[in-house]
Amino acid sequence: MGIEQRLDGAPGVVTTSLETAVNWARTNAMWPMLFGLACCAIEMMAAQASNYDMSRFGMELMRPSPRQSDLMIVAGRVSRKMAPVLRRLYDQMPDPKWVVSMGDCASCGGVFNNYAIVQGVDEVVPVDVYVAGCPPRPEALIHGIMTLHEKVRREKLKNWA
């Protein structure tokens, strides 16, 4: 027995709140923007491939344009020279937008403790979910995306007004 059939044969009624419906739509239609900078980008591509298939989460393909994306996955080390470009792309994304920091280099600079590498992408853009590893496996990225989905499902509409 499903939603469309009841025991007495009468059509069923489904009720929900607007907030739940909007958050459901946001989680099932996130469009990620690829921002692969180093070896983590290979693992991000592997998560999109047929073995792991991120399209089951509504992420059919990685968008090359920030104006078509609402999720930025920063995969790899961010240099000081690349930081303004990253910020500009983030600013061009429509609201609401989310950021996943993938890998140790993006999260905290990794093994590159020098002046040329940003010691955490959260210095440039606000990060919602950190995915640890060097490089993290595709399973870790999928877990990070599922964690982001849980965060989005708990959001209140008044926070976006």
NUPAFI-915833 format. One record per residue (C-alpha): residue number from 1; residue in three letters; x, y, z. Coordinates in steps of 0.5 Angstrom, whole numbers. Example, Ala and Ser with C-alpha at 12.3 -4.5 7.8 and 13.67 -1.06 7.14 Angstrom:
<pts>
> 1/ala/25/-9/16
> 2/ser/27/-2/14
</pts>
This chain:
<pts>
> 1/met/0/0/0
> 2/gly/3/7/-2
> 3/ile/1/14/-2
> 4/glu/-4/13/-8
> 5/gln/-8/8/-5
> 6/arg/-12/7/2
> 7/leu/-16/1/5
> 8/asp/-22/4/4
> 9/gly/-21/6/-4
> 10/ala/-21/13/-3
> 11/pro/-16/18/-5
> 12/gly/-11/20/0
> 13/val/-8/26/2
> 14/val/-1/28/3
> 15/thr/0/34/8
> 16/thr/7/38/9
> 17/ser/10/45/11
> 18/leu/12/49/5
> 19/glu/19/49/9
> 20/thr/20/42/8
> 21/ala/18/42/1
> 22/val/23/47/-1
> 23/asn/28/44/3
> 24/trp/27/37/0
> 25/ala/27/40/-7
> 26/arg/34/44/-5
> 27/thr/37/37/-3
> 28/asn/35/33/-9
> 29/ala/37/38/-14
> 30/met/44/41/-12
> 31/trp/48/43/-18
> 32/pro/55/42/-16
> 33/met/60/47/-19
> 34/leu/67/44/-20
> 35/phe/73/47/-17
> 36/gly/78/42/-18
> 37/leu/85/45/-16
> 38/ala/89/38/-15
> 39/cys/89/31/-14
> 40/cys/83/31/-10
> 41/ala/79/33/-16
> 42/ile/81/26/-19
> 43/glu/77/23/-13
> 44/met/71/28/-14
> 45/met/71/26/-21
> 46/ala/71/19/-19
> 47/ala/65/20/-15
> 48/gln/61/23/-21
> 49/ala/63/16/-25
> 50/ser/59/10/-25
> 51/asn/62/6/-19
> 52/tyr/59/12/-14
> 53/asp/54/15/-18
> 54/met/53/22/-15
> 55/ser/47/23/-20
> 56/arg/43/19/-15
> 57/phe/43/25/-11
> 58/gly/40/29/-16
> 59/met/47/32/-18
> 60/glu/47/29/-26
> 61/leu/53/33/-28
> 62/met/58/38/-25
> 63/arg/57/45/-28
> 64/pro/62/49/-30
> 65/ser/59/56/-29
> 66/pro/57/59/-22
> 67/arg/51/62/-25
> 68/gln/48/55/-26
> 69/ser/51/52/-19
> 70/asp/49/52/-12
> 71/leu/54/48/-9
> 72/met/62/49/-9
> 73/ile/66/43/-8
> 74/val/73/46/-7
> 75/ala/78/40/-8
> 76/gly/85/41/-7
> 77/arg/90/47/-5
> 78/val/88/54/-6
> 79/ser/94/59/-7
> 80/arg/94/66/-5
> 81/lys/93/68/-13
> 82/met/87/63/-14
> 83/ala/84/66/-8
> 84/pro/81/72/-11
> 85/val/78/68/-17
> 86/leu/75/63/-12
> 87/arg/71/69/-8
> 88/arg/69/72/-15
> 89/leu/66/65/-17
> 90/tyr/63/64/-10
> 91/asp/60/71/-11
> 92/gln/57/70/-18
> 93/met/53/64/-15
> 94/pro/46/65/-14
> 95/asp/43/64/-7
> 96/pro/42/60/-3
> 97/lys/49/57/-4
> 98/trp/53/52/0
> 99/val/61/50/0
> 100/val/64/43/1
> 101/ser/72/43/3
> 102/met/75/37/0
> 103/gly/81/34/3
> 104/asp/86/37/8
> 105/cys/89/42/3
> 106/ala/83/46/2
> 107/ser/81/45/9
> 108/cys/87/47/13
> 109/gly/93/48/8
> 110/gly/95/40/8
> 111/val/103/39/8
> 112/phe/104/46/5
> 113/asn/105/50/11
> 114/asn/108/56/7
> 115/tyr/106/63/5
> 116/ala/103/61/-2
> 117/ile/98/57/0
> 118/val/91/59/4
> 119/gln/91/55/10
> 120/gly/84/53/10
> 121/val/79/56/4
> 122/asp/75/58/10
> 123/glu/79/64/10
> 124/val/76/66/3
> 125/val/69/63/3
> 126/pro/64/60/8
> 127/val/65/53/9
> 128/asp/59/48/11
> 129/val/62/41/11
> 130/tyr/69/39/11
> 131/val/71/33/8
> 132/ala/78/30/11
> 133/gly/83/26/8
> 134/cys/89/26/3
> 135/pro/86/25/-2
> 136/pro/79/23/1
> 137/arg/76/17/-2
> 138/pro/69/18/-7
> 139/glu/66/15/-1
> 140/ala/68/21/4
> 141/leu/66/26/-1
> 142/ile/59/22/-2
> 143/his/58/22/6
> 144/gly/60/30/6
> 145/ile/54/31/1
> 146/met/50/27/5
> 147/thr/52/31/11
> 148/leu/50/37/7
> 149/his/43/35/5
> 150/glu/42/34/13
> 151/lys/44/41/14
> 152/val/40/43/9
> 153/arg/34/39/11
> 154/arg/34/43/18
> 155/glu/34/50/15
> 156/lys/29/55/16
> 157/leu/26/59/11
> 158/lys/26/65/15
> 159/asn/34/65/15
> 160/trp/34/66/8
> 161/ala/29/72/8
</pts>
